[in-house]
């Protein structure tokens, strides 16, 4: 199973970006899926996640600005980021808990850099 993330880049403060992350390979289903981020010199933190039943959770710092969604037919999770702030600058990693024969496995994408200029 592989996760491939897309959509990072450079944007001015107040702008928007949309990240995508697609899962590929052989598996039964995707349970929880979402995004973490890691800013320089900081620990990785959860940004937003969406469970199999489509319930979502967000970091307090992004509530009202970011929206996580998933397309189960495409095995893809999206992160719509609006009103971006310089503090959102980080490498964004998608993650997924994927059901395979024999259990559930955790997977991570390669990371995509988001840079927000002031």
C-alpha atoms as a printed R data frame, in Angstrom:
    type eleno elety resid chain resno       x       y      z
1   ATOM     1    CA   UNK     A     1   0.000   0.000  0.000
2   ATOM     2    CA   UNK     A     2   1.288   3.459 -0.881
3   ATOM     3    CA   UNK     A     3   0.076   6.958 -0.130
4   ATOM     4    CA   UNK     A     4   0.931   9.694 -2.609
5   ATOM     5    CA   UNK     A     5   0.380  13.305 -1.604
6   ATOM     6    CA   UNK     A     6  -0.015  16.256 -3.972
7   ATOM     7    CA   UNK     A     7  -0.732  19.940 -3.889
8   ATOM     8    CA   UNK     A     8   1.818  21.693 -1.742
9   ATOM     9    CA   UNK     A     9   3.409  24.932 -2.784
10  ATOM    10    CA   UNK     A    10   4.044  28.584 -2.030
11  ATOM    11    CA   UNK     A    11   1.113  30.870 -1.281
12  ATOM    12    CA   UNK     A    12   0.653  34.301  0.216
13  ATOM    13    CA   UNK     A    13  -1.020  34.769  3.559
14  ATOM    14    CA   UNK     A    14  -4.767  34.753  3.153
15  ATOM    15    CA   UNK     A    15  -4.573  32.438  0.168
16  ATOM    16    CA   UNK     A    16  -5.762  28.885 -0.355
17  ATOM    17    CA   UNK     A    17  -4.341  25.512 -1.271
18  ATOM    18    CA   UNK     A    18  -5.819  22.084 -1.727
19  ATOM    19    CA   UNK     A    19  -3.877  18.971 -0.821
20  ATOM    20    CA   UNK     A    20  -4.725  15.510 -2.090
21  ATOM    21    CA   UNK     A    21  -3.534  12.112 -1.007
22  ATOM    22    CA   UNK     A    22  -4.347   8.922 -2.879
23  ATOM    23    CA   UNK     A    23  -3.933   5.396 -1.588
24  ATOM    24    CA   UNK     A    24  -2.937   2.655 -3.983
25  ATOM    25    CA   UNK     A    25  -2.243  -1.046 -3.733
26  ATOM    26    CA   UNK     A    26  -4.161  -4.038 -2.490
27  ATOM    27    CA   UNK     A    27  -6.322  -3.601  0.580
28  ATOM    28    CA   UNK     A    28  -9.820  -4.161  1.882
29  ATOM    29    CA   UNK     A    29 -10.797  -0.666  2.944
30  ATOM    30    CA   UNK     A    30  -9.508   2.585  4.381
31  ATOM    31    CA   UNK     A    31 -10.521   3.286  7.937
32  ATOM    32    CA   UNK     A    32  -9.292   6.614  9.265
33  ATOM    33    CA   UNK     A    33  -7.359   8.917  6.959
34  ATOM    34    CA   UNK     A    34  -6.096  12.453  7.285
35  ATOM    35    CA   UNK     A    35  -3.221  14.865  7.660
36  ATOM    36    CA   UNK     A    36  -0.443  15.708 10.041
37  ATOM    37    CA   UNK     A    37   2.073  18.493  9.649
38  ATOM    38    CA   UNK     A    38   5.542  19.265 10.925
39  ATOM    39    CA   UNK     A    39   6.943  22.759 11.008
40  ATOM    40    CA   UNK     A    40  10.690  23.395 11.307
41  ATOM    41    CA   UNK     A    41  11.848  22.744 14.851
42  ATOM    42    CA   UNK     A    42   8.460  21.491 15.980
43  ATOM    43    CA   UNK     A    43   6.854  18.141 16.590
44  ATOM    44    CA   UNK     A    44   4.505  16.570 14.119
45  ATOM    45    CA   UNK     A    45   0.906  17.476 14.921
46  ATOM    46    CA   UNK     A    46  -2.487  16.299 13.754
47  ATOM    47    CA   UNK     A    47  -4.145  18.768 11.414
48  ATOM    48    CA   UNK     A    48  -7.347  16.984 10.440
49  ATOM    49    CA   UNK     A    49  -8.674  13.482 10.166
50  ATOM    50    CA   UNK     A    50 -11.738  11.726  8.877
51  ATOM    51    CA   UNK     A    51 -12.964   8.349 10.031
52  ATOM    52    CA   UNK     A    52 -14.615   5.600  8.042
53  ATOM    53    CA   UNK     A    53 -18.005   6.889  9.084
54  ATOM    54    CA   UNK     A    54 -17.019  10.368  7.846
55  ATOM    55    CA   UNK     A    55 -16.754  11.944 11.275
56  ATOM    56    CA   UNK     A    56 -14.013  14.564 11.304
57  ATOM    57    CA   UNK     A    57 -11.664  16.119 13.801
58  ATOM    58    CA   UNK     A    58  -9.466  19.175 13.511
59  ATOM    59    CA   UNK     A    59  -6.662  20.890 15.345
60  ATOM    60    CA   UNK     A    60  -7.978  23.981 17.109
61  ATOM    61    CA   UNK     A    61  -5.602  26.143 15.092
62  ATOM    62    CA   UNK     A    62  -7.220  25.214 11.780
63  ATOM    63    CA   UNK     A    63 -10.892  24.966 12.695
64  ATOM    64    CA   UNK     A    64 -13.008  27.150 10.454
65  ATOM    65    CA   UNK     A    65 -10.205  27.482  7.894
66  ATOM    66    CA   UNK     A    66  -9.411  23.920  6.811
67  ATOM    67    CA   UNK     A    67 -11.788  21.228  5.596
68  ATOM    68    CA   UNK     A    68 -10.937  17.543  5.295
69  ATOM    69    CA   UNK     A    69 -12.947  15.286  3.015
70  ATOM    70    CA   UNK     A    70 -12.601  11.905  1.377
71  ATOM    71    CA   UNK     A    71 -13.657  10.235 -1.847
72  ATOM    72    CA   UNK     A    72 -13.978   6.552 -1.083
73  ATOM    73    CA   UNK     A    73 -14.364   5.635 -4.758
74  ATOM    74    CA   UNK     A    74 -10.963   7.193 -5.467
75  ATOM    75    CA   UNK     A    75  -9.329   6.168 -2.160
76  ATOM    76    CA   UNK     A    76  -8.375   9.798 -1.768
77  ATOM    77    CA   UNK     A    77  -8.408  12.310  1.054
78  ATOM    78    CA   UNK     A    78  -8.385  16.060  0.510
79  ATOM    79    CA   UNK     A    79  -7.440  19.001  2.677
80  ATOM    80    CA   UNK     A    80  -8.902  22.311  1.598
81  ATOM    81    CA   UNK     A    81  -6.907  25.071  3.276
82  ATOM    82    CA   UNK     A    82  -8.252  28.617  3.296
83  ATOM    83    CA   UNK     A    83  -7.150  31.833  4.974
84  ATOM    84    CA   UNK     A    84  -3.647  30.453  5.216
85  ATOM    85    CA   UNK     A    85  -1.284  31.985  7.737
86  ATOM    86    CA   UNK     A    86   2.525  31.947  7.905
87  ATOM    87    CA   UNK     A    87   2.130  29.665 10.938
88  ATOM    88    CA   UNK     A    88   0.664  27.027  8.626
89  ATOM    89    CA   UNK     A    89   4.039  26.638  6.919
90  ATOM    90    CA   UNK     A    90   5.062  23.017  7.329
91  ATOM    91    CA   UNK     A    91   5.525  19.706  5.609
92  ATOM    92    CA   UNK     A    92   2.117  18.067  5.444
93  ATOM    93    CA   UNK     A    93   1.908  14.280  5.686
94  ATOM    94    CA   UNK     A    94  -1.107  12.183  4.931
95  ATOM    95    CA   UNK     A    95  -1.728   9.071  6.937
96  ATOM    96    CA   UNK     A    96  -4.167   6.202  6.707
97  ATOM    97    CA   UNK     A    97  -5.209   3.208  8.742
98  ATOM    98    CA   UNK     A    98  -5.910   0.575  6.139
99  ATOM    99    CA   UNK     A    99  -7.658  -2.740  6.554
100 ATOM   100    CA   UNK     A   100  -5.826  -5.671  5.003
101 ATOM   101    CA   UNK     A   101  -6.278  -9.405  5.409
102 ATOM   102    CA   UNK     A   102  -5.168 -10.143  8.934
103 ATOM   103    CA   UNK     A   103  -5.584  -6.705 10.445
104 ATOM   104    CA   UNK     A   104  -5.133  -2.962 10.109
105 ATOM   105    CA   UNK     A   105  -1.909  -1.270  9.069
106 ATOM   106    CA   UNK     A   106  -0.727   2.318  9.383
107 ATOM   107    CA   UNK     A   107   0.680   4.101  6.353
108 ATOM   108    CA   UNK     A   108   2.238   7.488  5.685
109 ATOM   109    CA   UNK     A   109   2.694   9.551  2.566
110 ATOM   110    CA   UNK     A   110   5.973  11.194  1.595
111 ATOM   111    CA   UNK     A   111   5.046  14.699  2.708
112 ATOM   112    CA   UNK     A   112   4.333  17.831  0.723
113 ATOM   113    CA   UNK     A   113   5.701  21.252  1.624
114 ATOM   114    CA   UNK     A   114   3.336  24.165  2.191
115 ATOM   115    CA   UNK     A   115   4.958  27.577  2.508
116 ATOM   116    CA   UNK     A   116   2.867  30.607  3.421
117 ATOM   117    CA   UNK     A   117   4.548  33.968  2.940
118 ATOM   118    CA   UNK     A   118   3.575  37.043  4.920
